[in-house]
Amino acid sequence: MTIKTLLAAALAVTSLSTPALTADKIVAATWLPPQHQYSRYLYDYWAERVAEYAGDTLDVQVELGSPRVTATGNLAEIADGIVDVSGHFAQYTPTDLPVANAVEELGMTFDDPRTIIAAAAEFNATDPAQQAEWKSHGVVFGGSYATNHYKLICNKPITTLADLKGAKLRLPGRAPAEWANSAGAVTVSFNTNEQYGALDKGALTCTTTTAADAYVRKLYEVAPHITDLPVTLFWAGLGHGYNPDKWASLTVDQRKALLDAEADAMAALIVDGTLLEEEDARGKLIEQGVTFHEPAEDLANSLKAFRDAQPLKAVDIVVEKFGIDDAQDLLARFQSTVDKWDEILADVPLEDKGKLADLIRTEVYDKLDLSTYGVN
């Protein structure tokens, strides 16, 4: 073989391998464990969808249970470029994220997690106050998360107000904690990775999470009692936030591919990982010896009375606790977004994740100018 032929062959090999070598690497990490719905859908499934949309222009590397990121330090870790993509639960840093925590004040009043994840995506991506908050922390909003109703997951039966008195509870957000305290419980702060040990050692009587989350985290081993009390939905914060330098380095087509995948991942999280998995988890938990308890009338009425009063109280609370002077307008903007999505999804079957994803794409992401979004 001549030198000319060898050079031609080498050039051919280089040409074939160029797309993989030049693909932009995206490191996406979460501190949540691999089995968690958040990890499986917002990270693994999302990465699969990015590959479909972006082809060989993006190389997404996912780290689940990653030591690079932490529950309380996610915002700084994204901004500093320790990872390119991560999430953050706003209740862990209420001082840093007053707007995100303020709209969560309405969380106890909502029912459909499909509505909430879609409304949260739109609000986070378009509301001036919420966008300014993310920008102030050096984060580009990418996608939301949302939970099903949190329930009481306990190491002893809690069904009445008398049972609740003195019980040590972990709760998501300020409003549910206020309700629990007003009912005689003691609220204790642990992140989700710490709740198993706290329940086991008696530092917690109950945590609050979904049945599906309780199953994947094996909380049934230390908390075999679940009270069917719909405490709240939760969504405050980020499913995905992007490092602004990484985001700015990407092409418009690459940004679109990432956000198209965000819509698919959010829909899958809610339909497969939240609504359908919740029903499946209930049977599995019963097989593991968990007892589901109906709340007594006094306990149920206590929660309902608090929930019914919350919309009227929320404005003053947001002004006082989060220092937001235009609290009434802020909450009204979020409620309007929720109302819009309630109407959009009214006739969409609960199990239709494809339709949900398409609606999030067309109503939220397709309306963003990706030549400027997140870069100015």
Wavefront OBJ file of the C-alpha trace (Angstrom):
o trace
v 0.000 0.000 0.000
v 1.418 3.404 -0.960
v 1.887 6.293 1.431
v -0.798 8.169 -0.491
v -3.242 5.300 0.074
v -2.381 5.124 3.763
v -2.986 8.854 4.168
v -6.324 8.577 2.401
v -7.358 5.725 4.662
v -6.347 7.686 7.773
v -8.300 10.716 6.629
v -11.350 8.544 6.004
v -11.202 7.110 9.534
v -10.775 10.601 10.996
v -13.733 11.860 9.023
v -15.942 9.017 10.246
v -15.013 9.621 13.880
v -15.228 13.420 13.822
v -18.885 13.763 15.038
v -18.255 11.720 18.211
v -14.982 13.538 18.896
v -16.532 16.975 18.455
v -19.781 16.335 20.285
v -20.350 18.823 23.110
v -20.218 17.002 26.423
v -22.971 17.715 28.958
v -22.408 16.446 32.501
v -25.741 16.089 34.309
v -25.628 15.040 37.958
v -28.014 14.577 40.860
v -27.353 13.650 44.453
v -30.544 11.569 44.496
v -30.046 7.786 44.252
v -30.314 5.856 40.965
v -33.600 4.117 41.865
v -35.448 7.371 42.548
v -38.092 8.449 40.011
v -36.396 11.848 39.700
v -33.154 10.141 38.693
v -34.702 7.610 36.341
v -36.889 10.022 34.404
v -35.269 13.453 34.650
v -31.764 12.110 34.129
v -31.574 8.668 32.488
v -34.695 9.008 30.336
v -33.936 12.648 29.561
v -30.454 11.692 28.333
v -31.985 9.059 26.043
v -34.336 11.659 24.583
v -31.481 14.164 24.102
v -29.667 11.534 22.046
v -32.757 11.179 19.856
v -33.140 14.908 19.273
v -29.472 15.969 19.119
v -27.968 12.970 17.366
v -24.198 12.996 17.702
v -23.897 16.722 18.452
v -24.340 16.267 22.216
v -22.797 13.696 24.517
v -24.801 13.598 27.766
v -23.043 11.946 30.683
v -25.342 11.226 33.642
v -24.178 10.798 37.233
v -26.783 9.509 39.697
v -26.104 9.723 43.416
v -23.189 11.922 42.408
v -20.708 13.169 45.028
v -20.171 16.285 42.910
v -23.482 17.819 43.959
v -25.312 18.272 47.242
v -28.866 18.909 48.378
v -28.177 22.408 49.691
v -25.308 23.400 47.401
v -26.797 22.641 43.982
v -27.247 26.255 42.923
v -23.621 27.204 43.499
v -22.408 23.921 42.025
v -24.289 24.594 38.785
v -23.180 28.225 38.642
v -19.541 27.304 39.322
v -19.530 24.729 36.533
v -18.839 21.746 38.778
v -21.536 20.130 36.629
v -23.342 21.416 33.548
v -26.838 20.377 34.647
v -28.379 19.622 38.020
v -31.545 20.293 39.997
v -32.380 22.015 43.235
v -35.220 21.747 45.753
v -36.006 25.324 46.737
v -37.218 24.547 50.257
v -33.631 23.678 51.225
v -32.548 27.294 50.619
v -35.586 29.552 51.202
v -33.477 32.666 51.767
v -31.767 32.235 48.404
v -35.001 31.563 46.509
v -37.821 33.688 47.924
v -39.837 33.746 44.675
v -39.710 29.963 44.169
v -40.679 29.376 47.787
v -43.381 32.048 47.711
v -45.413 30.370 44.968
v -45.061 27.052 46.801
v -47.229 28.642 49.502
v -50.166 27.578 47.294
v -48.975 23.965 47.037
v -51.481 22.550 49.505
v -54.375 23.860 47.382
v -53.591 21.942 44.166
v -54.444 18.394 43.080
v -53.137 17.439 39.615
v -49.341 17.041 39.324
v -49.604 17.211 35.518
v -50.987 20.723 35.790
v -48.338 21.721 38.297
v -45.286 20.489 36.385
v -46.509 22.193 33.201
v -47.427 25.418 34.990
v -44.111 25.410 36.858
v -42.209 24.954 33.596
v -44.003 27.898 32.003
v -43.715 30.124 35.072
v -40.026 29.418 35.634
v -39.172 29.985 31.979
v -41.212 33.136 31.418
v -42.101 35.000 34.617
v -39.830 38.054 34.979
v -39.424 37.763 38.742
v -38.673 34.048 38.672
v -36.309 34.422 35.717
v -34.472 37.219 37.528
v -34.082 34.980 40.577
v -32.479 32.180 38.563
v -30.231 34.653 36.748
v -29.082 36.134 40.063
v -27.769 32.695 41.032
v -26.030 32.040 37.723
v -28.458 29.348 36.612
v -30.423 28.932 33.373
v -33.784 27.307 34.016
v -34.255 24.148 31.945
v -37.069 22.054 33.367
v -39.323 21.446 36.348
v -40.212 18.541 38.566
v -43.372 17.932 40.576
v -44.544 15.343 43.047
v -47.792 13.569 43.689
v -49.486 14.249 47.019
v -47.134 13.778 49.922
v -48.538 11.515 52.636
v -47.495 10.718 56.185
v -44.975 7.839 56.153
v -44.598 6.848 59.795
v -42.914 4.394 62.137
v -46.135 4.162 64.163
v -49.821 4.695 63.286
v -50.817 8.367 63.049
v -54.530 8.718 62.339
v -55.891 11.303 64.799
v -54.934 14.760 66.030
v -54.055 13.162 69.359
v -51.604 10.838 67.555
v -50.047 13.840 65.811
v -49.326 15.778 68.992
v -45.639 15.589 69.785
v -44.836 13.544 66.683
v -41.620 14.574 64.917
v -42.355 15.277 61.228
v -40.284 16.087 58.164
v -42.372 18.250 55.811
v -41.788 19.947 52.427
v -41.998 23.696 52.701
v -43.132 26.355 55.131
v -46.924 25.982 54.836
v -47.178 22.233 55.591
v -44.824 22.789 58.527
v -47.096 25.544 59.864
v -50.083 23.212 59.633
v -48.249 20.416 61.472
v -47.035 22.753 64.197
v -50.526 24.202 64.649
v -51.829 20.651 65.075
v -49.295 19.908 67.805
v -46.530 18.162 65.855
v -42.842 19.067 65.960
v -41.169 19.708 62.602
v -37.598 18.528 62.038
v -35.328 19.291 59.088
v -33.735 16.401 57.163
v -33.050 16.060 53.449
v -34.521 13.113 51.586
v -31.340 11.036 51.760
v -31.342 11.353 55.566
v -34.947 10.383 56.267
v -34.409 6.591 56.367
v -31.840 6.820 59.152
v -33.877 9.409 61.033
v -36.972 7.206 60.960
v -34.935 4.191 62.007
v -33.352 5.975 64.980
v -36.538 7.709 66.114
v -35.328 11.191 65.207
v -38.443 11.255 63.001
v -41.874 9.838 63.676
v -43.020 10.516 60.126
v -41.598 11.805 56.911
v -43.819 13.057 54.124
v -43.353 11.759 50.631
v -45.232 9.748 48.030
v -45.945 6.037 48.258
v -43.809 5.492 45.142
v -40.867 7.297 46.733
v -41.371 5.363 49.977
v -41.133 2.109 48.038
v -37.994 2.864 46.002
v -36.219 4.168 49.107
v -37.311 1.098 51.118
v -38.823 3.272 53.829
v -41.169 0.374 54.580
v -38.261 -1.195 56.477
v -38.372 1.586 59.091
v -41.807 3.195 58.552
v -44.508 0.562 57.949
v -47.477 2.937 58.391
v -48.855 5.317 55.746
v -51.707 7.713 56.433
v -53.768 8.512 53.316
v -53.729 12.223 54.049
v -52.936 14.372 50.968
v -50.659 16.912 52.627
v -49.331 18.811 49.603
v -47.918 18.720 46.109
v -44.372 19.977 45.764
v -42.500 21.535 42.840
v -40.479 24.506 44.146
v -37.110 24.802 42.463
v -35.472 23.129 39.507
v -35.686 19.785 37.801
v -32.798 20.959 35.628
v -30.744 24.113 35.785
v -27.942 24.732 33.298
v -24.579 26.331 33.853
v -24.811 29.621 31.902
v -21.390 29.314 30.255
v -22.173 25.821 29.011
v -25.623 26.941 27.812
v -24.132 29.939 25.964
v -21.584 27.695 24.256
v -24.301 25.578 22.633
v -25.986 26.206 19.303
v -29.657 27.091 19.062
v -30.339 23.608 17.675
v -28.570 21.996 20.617
v -30.541 24.100 23.099
v -33.755 23.119 21.347
v -32.818 19.442 21.520
v -32.213 19.723 25.266
v -35.533 21.459 25.891
v -37.477 19.087 23.638
v -36.063 16.296 25.787
v -37.040 18.239 28.937
v -40.689 18.126 27.837
v -40.532 14.357 27.279
v -38.787 13.758 30.601
v -41.213 15.871 32.627
v -44.210 14.130 31.067
v -42.701 10.691 31.717
v -41.855 11.622 35.307
v -45.439 12.658 35.990
v -47.312 9.959 34.090
v -45.065 6.904 34.474
v -43.059 7.830 37.554
v -45.748 9.620 39.542
v -49.347 8.732 38.671
v -48.948 5.146 37.427
v -46.065 4.206 39.700
v -47.957 5.477 42.742
v -50.739 2.937 42.173
v -48.252 0.137 41.578
v -46.259 1.075 44.680
v -49.293 0.811 46.916
v -49.673 -2.902 46.195
v -45.941 -3.506 46.566
v -45.868 -1.712 49.917
v -48.759 -3.806 51.223
v -46.818 -6.925 50.199
v -43.915 -5.604 52.288
v -46.159 -5.339 55.353
v -47.106 -1.669 55.164
v -50.503 -0.698 56.550
v -52.406 2.143 54.892
v -54.537 4.087 57.370
v -57.462 6.385 56.684
v -57.187 9.621 58.697
v -59.737 10.164 61.407
v -62.231 12.969 60.847
v -60.485 15.393 63.185
v -57.129 14.964 61.427
v -58.639 15.258 57.939
v -60.672 18.312 58.944
v -57.630 19.987 60.444
v -55.750 19.731 57.145
v -58.777 20.816 55.109
v -59.383 23.890 57.240
v -55.750 24.937 56.880
v -55.801 24.326 53.125
v -59.014 26.303 52.629
v -57.601 29.297 54.496
v -54.207 29.264 52.802
v -54.994 31.284 49.631
v -56.259 34.210 51.726
v -53.305 34.043 54.122
v -50.618 33.520 51.506
v -50.194 37.156 50.438
v -49.332 38.399 53.925
v -47.092 35.394 54.514
v -45.144 36.009 51.306
v -44.637 39.670 52.215
v -43.557 38.861 55.772
v -41.557 35.656 55.307
v -40.039 36.195 51.868
v -39.873 39.979 51.634
v -41.777 40.208 48.358
v -43.750 43.457 48.238
v -45.823 42.578 45.161
v -46.885 39.263 46.699
v -50.492 39.532 45.564
v -49.494 40.030 41.934
v -46.875 37.258 42.080
v -49.308 34.699 43.480
v -51.994 35.786 41.047
v -49.597 35.261 38.126
v -48.818 31.750 39.276
v -52.461 30.909 39.968
v -53.374 32.189 36.506
v -50.765 29.894 34.978
v -52.164 26.932 36.918
v -55.700 27.795 35.826
v -54.556 27.922 32.210
v -53.034 24.444 32.442
v -56.049 23.033 34.262
v -58.100 24.070 31.248
v -55.562 22.810 28.689
v -55.335 19.378 30.338
v -58.993 18.974 31.229
v -59.692 16.521 28.398
v -56.231 14.903 28.189
v -56.239 11.324 29.570
v -54.042 10.928 32.649
v -51.940 8.215 31.002
v -51.238 10.164 27.777
v -47.650 11.273 28.386
v -47.093 11.936 24.674
v -49.831 14.552 24.596
v -48.601 16.120 27.820
v -45.062 16.371 26.432
v -46.298 17.885 23.160
v -48.335 20.494 25.027
v -45.392 21.501 27.224
v -43.247 21.823 24.089
v -45.721 23.928 22.121
v -47.015 26.062 24.994
v -43.670 26.698 26.706
v -40.442 25.824 24.922
v -41.441 26.573 21.331
v -42.358 30.114 22.421
v -38.872 30.877 23.763
v -36.347 32.670 21.570
v -33.465 30.271 22.021
v -31.018 32.670 20.425
v -31.396 34.885 23.497
v -33.003 32.761 26.244
v -30.520 32.244 29.057
v -27.736 34.218 27.385
v -28.669 37.835 28.044
l 1 2 3 4 5 6 7 8 9 10 11 12 13 14 15 16 17 18 19 20 21 22 23 24 25 26 27 28 29 30 31 32 33 34 35 36 37 38 39 40 41 42 43 44 45 46 47 48 49 50 51 52 53 54 55 56 57 58 59 60 61 62 63 64 65 66 67 68 69 70 71 72 73 74 75 76 77 78 79 80 81 82 83 84 85 86 87 88 89 90 91 92 93 94 95 96 97 98 99 100 101 102 103 104 105 106 107 108 109 110 111 112 113 114 115 116 117 118 119 120 121 122 123 124 125 126 127 128 129 130 131 132 133 134 135 136 137 138 139 140 141 142 143 144 145 146 147 148 149 150 151 152 153 154 155 156 157 158 159 160 161 162 163 164 165 166 167 168 169 170 171 172 173 174 175 176 177 178 179 180 181 182 183 184 185 186 187 188 189 190 191 192 193 194 195 196 197 198 199 200 201 202 203 204 205 206 207 208 209 210 211 212 213 214 215 216 217 218 219 220 221 222 223 224 225 226 227 228 229 230 231 232 233 234 235 236 237 238 239 240 241 242 243 244 245 246 247 248 249 250 251 252 253 254 255 256 257 258 259 260 261 262 263 264 265 266 267 268 269 270 271 272 273 274 275 276 277 278 279 280 281 282 283 284 285 286 287 288 289 290 291 292 293 294 295 296 297 298 299 300 301 302 303 304 305 306 307 308 309 310 311 312 313 314 315 316 317 318 319 320 321 322 323 324 325 326 327 328 329 330 331 332 333 334 335 336 337 338 339 340 341 342 343 344 345 346 347 348 349 350 351 352 353 354 355 356 357 358 359 360 361 362 363 364 365 366 367 368 369 370 371 372 373 374 375 376
